[in-house]
């Protein structure tokens, strides 16, 4: 999973409300998914 400092802090800080933690974790998951999707085009093997 990618480390985005602001989202990471909000997702795992003990003093943040549960709603903000949940939303931050979901945003981290979405960002990770989108990054992996974007990197599929750049995989080795010729691209064909």
Buried (B, 14 or more C-beta within 10 A) or exposed (E): EEEBEEBBEBBEEEEBEEEEBEBBBEBBEEBEEEEEEEEEEEEEEEEE
